[in-house]
Amino acid sequence: MLISRVAASVAALTTLVALNAGPAVAASPRESVTVTGSGAVYVEPDLLIADFASEAAGATVDEALAGATASATRMRDTLVRGGTAAADLQTSYAEVSARRDDKGEVNGYTATQGLNVKIRNLPDAGKLLAETVAAGGDAARLNGVSLVIENDKAQQAEARRKAFDDARAKAVLYAGEADRKLGRVIRVSDVIPTEGEPGLSNQKAYSDAALPIEPGRKQVTASVIVEWVMLP
């Protein structure tokens, strides 16, 4: 009997505490503003990358290889004489394929060698490109060139600073329109840019005239997503 009275008293006390406590109050959601900022810096390229190749046909594999190799060697020698360092020359591919007649029978071979080159002296790049192709003769190919910035870390940092400033300006505007003030930053996400490298493509020349090279300016970009707390 005593145990029953104690249990009833505890139950009554629990009910009284619950009634006095009132309904549970949900936590207020955090008010914030999230914006994307972007920044750009324009820089002149300092490096030209050229994709050369030599292609020769022959009745035998040896004959085709000899023709392609002779052309590639002359092009390489011209590049070195023009000031290109050996470290900036790289064989990109080499292949031999059979040529077939209408009956499907092999009637010769074609050999191709690729040479990837970095040219650092941009003012003389057009002249060197033309001289290299001319040295390679009819087997020479220039499949394309691209103008790049070899080291753009400083420009990337400046673009990121501009992107953050752009994000802050947007956040201040939105907070003001909402009659709020900006608080602390609670999230920053760097957005990795994706962009192609513009360049000249499918160029082919057979004279000593210099190919026109216009370096122009490259755009180094950055984007950032930033979230700020909004204060009353």
TORVEXNU-779727 format. One record per residue (C-alpha): residue number from 1; x, y, z; residue in one letter. Coordinates in steps of 0.05 Angstrom, whole numbers, plus 5000, padded with zeros to 4 digits. Example, Ala and Ser with C-alpha at 12.3 -4.5 7.8 and 13.67 -1.06 7.14 Angstrom:
! residues 2
+-----+------+------+------+---+
:   k :    u :    v :    w : r :
+-----+------+------+------+---+
:   1 : 5246 : 4910 : 5156 : a :
:   2 : 5273 : 4979 : 5143 : s :
+-----+------+------+------+---+
//
This chain:
! residues 232
+-----+------+------+------+---+
:   k :    u :    v :    w : r :
+-----+------+------+------+---+
:   1 : 5000 : 5000 : 5000 : m :
:   2 : 5057 : 5047 : 5018 : l :
:   3 : 5091 : 5033 : 4951 : i :
:   4 : 5027 : 5050 : 4913 : s :
:   5 : 5020 : 5117 : 4949 : r :
:   6 : 5093 : 5135 : 4934 : v :
:   7 : 5085 : 5118 : 4860 : a :
:   8 : 5022 : 5160 : 4856 : a :
:   9 : 5057 : 5219 : 4888 : s :
:  10 : 5115 : 5215 : 4839 : v :
:  11 : 5068 : 5212 : 4780 : a :
:  12 : 5030 : 5273 : 4805 : a :
:  13 : 5095 : 5312 : 4816 : l :
:  14 : 5119 : 5294 : 4745 : t :
:  15 : 5054 : 5319 : 4715 : t :
:  16 : 5058 : 5384 : 4755 : l :
:  17 : 5129 : 5398 : 4732 : v :
:  18 : 5110 : 5384 : 4659 : a :
:  19 : 5051 : 5432 : 4664 : l :
:  20 : 5093 : 5487 : 4695 : n :
:  21 : 5147 : 5479 : 4643 : a :
:  22 : 5100 : 5497 : 4587 : g :
:  23 : 5108 : 5478 : 4513 : p :
:  24 : 5179 : 5465 : 4486 : a :
:  25 : 5210 : 5524 : 4448 : v :
:  26 : 5245 : 5506 : 4382 : a :
:  27 : 5314 : 5535 : 4369 : a :
:  28 : 5312 : 5595 : 4323 : s :
:  29 : 5340 : 5579 : 4254 : p :
:  30 : 5406 : 5613 : 4237 : r :
:  31 : 5396 : 5671 : 4189 : e :
:  32 : 5451 : 5674 : 4137 : s :
:  33 : 5466 : 5697 : 4066 : v :
:  34 : 5505 : 5655 : 4016 : t :
:  35 : 5534 : 5687 : 3953 : v :
:  36 : 5582 : 5670 : 3897 : t :
:  37 : 5637 : 5719 : 3880 : g :
:  38 : 5681 : 5720 : 3818 : s :
:  39 : 5746 : 5754 : 3800 : g :
:  40 : 5791 : 5758 : 3739 : a :
:  41 : 5861 : 5781 : 3722 : v :
:  42 : 5887 : 5791 : 3651 : y :
:  43 : 5958 : 5771 : 3636 : v :
:  44 : 6001 : 5765 : 3574 : e :
:  45 : 6021 : 5692 : 3559 : p :
:  46 : 6095 : 5676 : 3568 : d :
:  47 : 6098 : 5608 : 3534 : l :
:  48 : 6079 : 5579 : 3466 : l :
:  49 : 6068 : 5504 : 3461 : i :
:  50 : 6073 : 5476 : 3390 : a :
:  51 : 6050 : 5407 : 3367 : d :
:  52 : 6095 : 5386 : 3309 : f :
:  53 : 6095 : 5321 : 3271 : a :
:  54 : 6130 : 5288 : 3212 : s :
:  55 : 6093 : 5240 : 3166 : e :
:  56 : 6125 : 5200 : 3110 : a :
:  57 : 6103 : 5143 : 3065 : a :
:  58 : 6145 : 5086 : 3038 : g :
:  59 : 6141 : 5020 : 3004 : a :
:  60 : 6170 : 4987 : 3066 : t :
:  61 : 6167 : 5002 : 3140 : v :
:  62 : 6241 : 5021 : 3140 : d :
:  63 : 6231 : 5069 : 3083 : e :
:  64 : 6172 : 5103 : 3117 : a :
:  65 : 6209 : 5107 : 3183 : l :
:  66 : 6271 : 5135 : 3151 : a :
:  67 : 6231 : 5191 : 3117 : g :
:  68 : 6194 : 5210 : 3180 : a :
:  69 : 6257 : 5208 : 3223 : t :
:  70 : 6297 : 5250 : 3174 : a :
:  71 : 6243 : 5304 : 3174 : s :
:  72 : 6235 : 5302 : 3250 : a :
:  73 : 6311 : 5308 : 3259 : t :
:  74 : 6315 : 5369 : 3214 : r :
:  75 : 6258 : 5402 : 3252 : m :
:  76 : 6290 : 5387 : 3319 : r :
:  77 : 6358 : 5415 : 3296 : d :
:  78 : 6324 : 5479 : 3272 : t :
:  79 : 6289 : 5488 : 3339 : l :
:  80 : 6354 : 5478 : 3378 : v :
:  81 : 6391 : 5527 : 3333 : r :
:  82 : 6334 : 5576 : 3345 : g :
:  83 : 6347 : 5574 : 3420 : g :
:  84 : 6300 : 5519 : 3443 : t :
:  85 : 6328 : 5480 : 3502 : a :
:  86 : 6332 : 5405 : 3498 : a :
:  87 : 6288 : 5400 : 3560 : a :
:  88 : 6232 : 5436 : 3522 : d :
:  89 : 6231 : 5383 : 3467 : l :
:  90 : 6190 : 5320 : 3477 : q :
:  91 : 6171 : 5263 : 3430 : t :
:  92 : 6095 : 5258 : 3438 : s :
:  93 : 6081 : 5196 : 3396 : y :
:  94 : 6108 : 5150 : 3342 : a :
:  95 : 6068 : 5102 : 3298 : e :
:  96 : 6071 : 5062 : 3234 : v :
:  97 : 6009 : 5041 : 3196 : s :
:  98 : 5998 : 5000 : 3133 : a :
:  99 : 5966 : 5029 : 3071 : r :
: 100 : 5919 : 4984 : 3032 : r :
: 101 : 5891 : 4985 : 2962 : d :
: 102 : 5819 : 4975 : 2941 : d :
: 103 : 5827 : 4900 : 2949 : k :
: 104 : 5852 : 4906 : 3020 : g :
: 105 : 5923 : 4887 : 3004 : e :
: 106 : 5981 : 4924 : 3035 : v :
: 107 : 6015 : 4970 : 2984 : n :
: 108 : 6058 : 5012 : 3030 : g :
: 109 : 6067 : 5042 : 3099 : y :
: 110 : 6060 : 5110 : 3133 : t :
: 111 : 6104 : 5130 : 3192 : a :
: 112 : 6088 : 5188 : 3237 : t :
: 113 : 6127 : 5220 : 3294 : q :
: 114 : 6101 : 5274 : 3340 : g :
: 115 : 6143 : 5328 : 3373 : l :
: 116 : 6117 : 5373 : 3429 : n :
: 117 : 6156 : 5438 : 3437 : v :
: 118 : 6157 : 5495 : 3487 : k :
: 119 : 6178 : 5562 : 3456 : i :
: 120 : 6194 : 5616 : 3507 : r :
: 121 : 6216 : 5672 : 3461 : n :
: 122 : 6148 : 5695 : 3437 : l :
: 123 : 6171 : 5754 : 3394 : p :
: 124 : 6210 : 5705 : 3350 : d :
: 125 : 6161 : 5647 : 3356 : a :
: 126 : 6127 : 5658 : 3289 : g :
: 127 : 6193 : 5659 : 3252 : k :
: 128 : 6218 : 5597 : 3287 : l :
: 129 : 6153 : 5559 : 3273 : l :
: 130 : 6158 : 5574 : 3198 : a :
: 131 : 6232 : 5556 : 3195 : e :
: 132 : 6219 : 5491 : 3231 : t :
: 133 : 6163 : 5469 : 3184 : v :
: 134 : 6204 : 5490 : 3123 : a :
: 135 : 6263 : 5449 : 3149 : a :
: 136 : 6219 : 5388 : 3156 : g :
: 137 : 6198 : 5392 : 3083 : g :
: 138 : 6136 : 5359 : 3055 : d :
: 139 : 6134 : 5310 : 3113 : a :
: 140 : 6128 : 5366 : 3165 : a :
: 141 : 6063 : 5381 : 3201 : r :
: 142 : 6043 : 5434 : 3251 : l :
: 143 : 5980 : 5408 : 3283 : n :
: 144 : 5968 : 5467 : 3330 : g :
: 145 : 5996 : 5517 : 3379 : v :
: 146 : 5972 : 5545 : 3445 : s :
: 147 : 5992 : 5605 : 3485 : l :
: 148 : 5995 : 5595 : 3560 : v :
: 149 : 6019 : 5624 : 3626 : i :
: 150 : 6072 : 5577 : 3653 : e :
: 151 : 6064 : 5599 : 3726 : n :
: 152 : 6001 : 5636 : 3745 : d :
: 153 : 6002 : 5627 : 3821 : k :
: 154 : 6008 : 5702 : 3834 : a :
: 155 : 5952 : 5718 : 3785 : q :
: 156 : 5908 : 5663 : 3815 : q :
: 157 : 5918 : 5693 : 3885 : a :
: 158 : 5898 : 5762 : 3859 : e :
: 159 : 5837 : 5734 : 3824 : a :
: 160 : 5816 : 5699 : 3888 : r :
: 161 : 5822 : 5764 : 3927 : r :
: 162 : 5778 : 5798 : 3876 : k :
: 163 : 5728 : 5741 : 3880 : a :
: 164 : 5722 : 5747 : 3955 : f :
: 165 : 5714 : 5823 : 3951 : d :
: 166 : 5659 : 5812 : 3899 : d :
: 167 : 5624 : 5762 : 3945 : a :
: 168 : 5629 : 5810 : 4005 : r :
: 169 : 5599 : 5867 : 3964 : a :
: 170 : 5540 : 5824 : 3944 : k :
: 171 : 5529 : 5800 : 4015 : a :
: 172 : 5529 : 5871 : 4042 : v :
: 173 : 5478 : 5891 : 3990 : l :
: 174 : 5431 : 5833 : 4005 : y :
: 175 : 5438 : 5842 : 4081 : a :
: 176 : 5421 : 5916 : 4074 : g :
: 177 : 5360 : 5901 : 4032 : e :
: 178 : 5337 : 5853 : 4087 : a :
: 179 : 5350 : 5905 : 4142 : d :
: 180 : 5406 : 5862 : 4170 : r :
: 181 : 5481 : 5869 : 4182 : k :
: 182 : 5535 : 5820 : 4164 : l :
: 183 : 5565 : 5778 : 4219 : g :
: 184 : 5621 : 5728 : 4216 : r :
: 185 : 5638 : 5683 : 4157 : v :
: 186 : 5615 : 5612 : 4170 : i :
: 187 : 5632 : 5578 : 4104 : r :
: 188 : 5680 : 5589 : 4046 : v :
: 189 : 5684 : 5543 : 3985 : s :
: 190 : 5734 : 5552 : 3929 : d :
: 191 : 5704 : 5538 : 3860 : v :
: 192 : 5755 : 5508 : 3812 : i :
: 193 : 5750 : 5543 : 3745 : p :
: 194 : 5747 : 5503 : 3680 : t :
: 195 : 5769 : 5537 : 3617 : e :
: 196 : 5800 : 5517 : 3551 : g :
: 197 : 5864 : 5545 : 3525 : e :
: 198 : 5852 : 5587 : 3463 : p :
: 199 : 5903 : 5578 : 3408 : g :
: 200 : 5917 : 5570 : 3334 : l :
: 201 : 5899 : 5502 : 3307 : s :
: 202 : 5911 : 5462 : 3244 : n :
: 203 : 5965 : 5509 : 3218 : q :
: 204 : 6008 : 5484 : 3161 : k :
: 205 : 6062 : 5523 : 3124 : a :
: 206 : 6114 : 5509 : 3071 : y :
: 207 : 6152 : 5574 : 3065 : s :
: 208 : 6203 : 5616 : 3102 : d :
: 209 : 6152 : 5670 : 3118 : a :
: 210 : 6138 : 5678 : 3193 : a :
: 211 : 6072 : 5654 : 3219 : l :
: 212 : 6035 : 5712 : 3252 : p :
: 213 : 6031 : 5700 : 3327 : i :
: 214 : 5988 : 5748 : 3369 : e :
: 215 : 5997 : 5732 : 3443 : p :
: 216 : 5938 : 5774 : 3466 : g :
: 217 : 5919 : 5767 : 3539 : r :
: 218 : 5898 : 5707 : 3580 : k :
: 219 : 5843 : 5711 : 3632 : q :
: 220 : 5859 : 5680 : 3699 : v :
: 221 : 5794 : 5671 : 3737 : t :
: 222 : 5771 : 5650 : 3807 : a :
: 223 : 5704 : 5638 : 3839 : s :
: 224 : 5685 : 5630 : 3912 : v :
: 225 : 5622 : 5613 : 3951 : i :
: 226 : 5618 : 5649 : 4019 : v :
: 227 : 5564 : 5645 : 4073 : e :
: 228 : 5557 : 5700 : 4125 : w :
: 229 : 5514 : 5703 : 4187 : v :
: 230 : 5463 : 5759 : 4184 : m :
: 231 : 5455 : 5799 : 4248 : l :
: 232 : 5392 : 5837 : 4269 : p :
+-----+------+------+------+---+
//
